[in-house]
Amino acid sequence: MSKRCTKSDPPRVKKPPPLPSIDELIAESRALGMNDVAKAFERVRYLESPKGQKALERRERRLSRL
């Protein structure tokens, strides 16, 4: 008789906890007195907005002409 080789299940990978929203990060950094970090997060929030995306596209077109 031949022995069956049974493989054990691969170890389960734990998912990392969800990231906080950008608004939560801004509020927390302001509460801790890190206003420069809060301004950077606000810039990221702006660049992710539709208005910010249009601004990035205009900038890319302008730079490609150089």
Backbone as a ProteinNet text record, in pm:
[ID]
protein_1_A
[PRIMARY]
MSKRCTKSDPPRVKKPPPLPSIDELIAESRALGMNDVAKAFERVRYLESPKGQKALERRERRLSRL
[TERTIARY]
82.5	0	87.4	44.3	120.4	61	147.3	103.2	61.9	-46.3	-88.7	-17.8	29.5	99.7	-1.3	-32.7	-129.1	-54.2	-90.3	-28.8	-116.8	-52.6	-129.1	-165.2	-269	-311.6	-201.9	-182.2	-80.7	-123.3	-26.8	-63	-141.2	-241.4	-325.8	-252.5	-261.9	-198.3	-301.6	-264.9	-356.1	-356	-474.5	-485.3	-452.4	-380.8	-351	-479.1	-481.2	-601	-618.7	-741.7	-763.9	-697.4	-652.9	-587.8	-692.4	-656.2	-751.1	-773.3	-885.7	-913.7	-820.2	-808.7	-720.1	-766.9	-899.6	-951.7	-912.3	-914.7	-872.6	-725	-643.9	-501.1	-474	-549.1	-531.7	-569.5	-683	-728.9	-630.1	-579.6	-486.2	-354.2	-304.2	-177.4	-192.9	-307.9	-331.6	-341.5	-405.5	-418.6	-282.7	-190.8	-57.2	37	-13.7	68.4	160.3	135.7	219.7	149.8	148.2	76.1	137.7	270.1	332.9	289.6	272.8	224.9	79.1	-0.9	-141.1	-152.9	-66.4	-69.3	-32.5	61.3	98.6	-18.8	-90.3	-207.2	-316.3	-334	-433.8	-396.8	-269	-222.7	-253.2	-231	-261.1	-410.7	-493.1	-638.6	-679.4	-617.8	-648.6	-609.6	-491.6	-444.6	-528.5	-594.5	-680.7	-819.7	-853.6	-985.6	-988.1	-1108.3	-1115.9	-1050.1	-1066	-1004	-851	-798.2	-654.1	-601.6	-681.4	-640.5	-630.6	-725.5	-720.6	-597.6	-565.8	-447.3	-320.4	-315	-198.4	-187.4	-300.5	-298.2	-250.1	-296.8	-250.3	-100.5	-53.3	90	171.8	123	195.5	201.4	88.8	88.8	186.3	188.1	277.5	424.1	453.3	591.4	635.2	541	578.4	614.2	569.5	600.4	741.9	803.7	938.6	1045.2
-117.9	0	125	221.5	345.2	444.4	522.9	623.8	749.6	804.6	930.2	1044.6	1132.7	1248.7	1362.2	1396.6	1504.1	1631.3	1734.8	1864.7	1941.1	2004.8	2087	2219	2282.2	2409.8	2513.6	2601.5	2706.9	2800	2856.6	2947.3	3067	3104.5	3216.9	3347.7	3435.4	3565.8	3661.9	3727.5	3823	3951.6	4004.3	4130.9	4244.5	4344.8	4458.8	4536.5	4608.1	4687.8	4796.1	4839.5	4943	5074.7	5146	5274.9	5379.7	5474.9	5581.9	5672.1	5740.6	5830.9	5951.6	6020.1	6136.3	6245.3	6257.5	6358.5	6326.3	6197.5	6157.5	6186	6161.5	6188.7	6337	6420.6	6565.5	6610.7	6562.7	6602.1	6557.1	6435.1	6384.1	6459.8	6491.2	6564	6706.9	6768.7	6902.4	6895.2	6789.8	6773.6	6753.8	6690.3	6667.7	6784.8	6888.8	7007.2	6996.3	6900.7	6883.6	6947.2	7079.7	7151.8	7132.2	7115	7093.5	6960.3	6858.8	6729	6740.7	6816	6836	6905.6	7003.2	7072.1	6976.7	6886.8	6788.9	6694.9	6651.8	6566.2	6640.7	6769.9	6847.9	6859.2	6870	6875.8	6743.5	6633.2	6502.2	6490.6	6536.1	6530.8	6613.6	6730.7	6815.3	6746.5	6685.3	6622.1	6501	6437.7	6324.1	6367	6493.7	6542.4	6562.7	6569.3	6593.7	6725.4	6828.4	6957	6944.4	6871.5	6850.8	6767.4	6668.8	6586	6669.4	6761.7	6849	6938.6	6987	7071.6	6993.6	6866.9	6784.3	6760.8	6737.6	6717.1	6842.4	6959.4	7084.8	7101.3	7069.2	7083.7	6988.9	6864.2	6768.7	6815.6	6869.2	6920.5	7037	7125.4	7241	7196.3	7097.6	7050.8	6973.8	6906.3	6828.8	6919.9	7044.6	7139.1	7193.1	7180.8	7237.1	7156.8
0	0	0	-70.9	-74.4	24.9	81	176.5	100.4	143.9	83.2	153.4	74.3	128.9	141.9	263.2	284.1	318.6	248.5	274.6	371.6	463.7	556.3	488.7	537.4	481.8	502.3	403.5	421.7	534.5	603.2	713.3	660.1	733.4	692.4	717.5	621.9	633.9	690.6	799.1	859.7	779.1	755.9	684.6	781.6	733.1	821.2	850.4	960.6	990.9	885.2	862.1	759.8	799.4	699.3	723.7	760.1	844.2	877.9	756.4	755.7	644	650.7	539.1	532.8	627.9	646.2	739	882.7	917.7	1052.5	1074	971.3	982.4	1000.1	927.7	939.9	1080.3	1130.2	1263.7	1371.2	1358.1	1458.3	1456.3	1337.3	1330.5	1383.7	1361	1418.2	1569.7	1622.7	1767.1	1832.9	1760.9	1815.3	1790.5	1723.4	1700.1	1580.6	1493.3	1374.4	1254.4	1250.4	1146	1008.2	1001	870.9	811	894.9	847	803.2	878.8	843.2	707.7	682.3	553.3	439.8	465	363.4	333.6	437.2	416.5	341.2	370	298.1	150.6	121.6	-17.2	-88.3	-19.4	-77.8	-104.4	-8.9	-27.2	-148.5	-166.1	-281.6	-412.1	-414.7	-537.7	-575.6	-478.5	-509	-554.7	-536.5	-576.9	-728.8	-788.7	-933.6	-974.8	-892.5	-924	-923.9	-827.8	-820.6	-936.1	-979.5	-1092.8	-1220.4	-1239.3	-1356.8	-1350.7	-1230.7	-1215.2	-1249.2	-1207.2	-1239.9	-1390.2	-1455.4	-1600	-1672.5	-1629.4	-1690.8	-1671.7	-1551.9	-1524.8	-1611.2	-1627	-1710.8	-1855.8	-1906.3	-2044.1	-2058.2	-1959.9	-1965.6	-1961.4	-1877.6	-1868.4	-1992.3	-2056.2	-2174.7	-2291.8	-2288.7	-2396.2	-2386.4	-2270.6	-2251.9	-2321.7
[MASK]
++++++++++++++++++++++++++++++++++++++++++++++++++++++++++++++++++

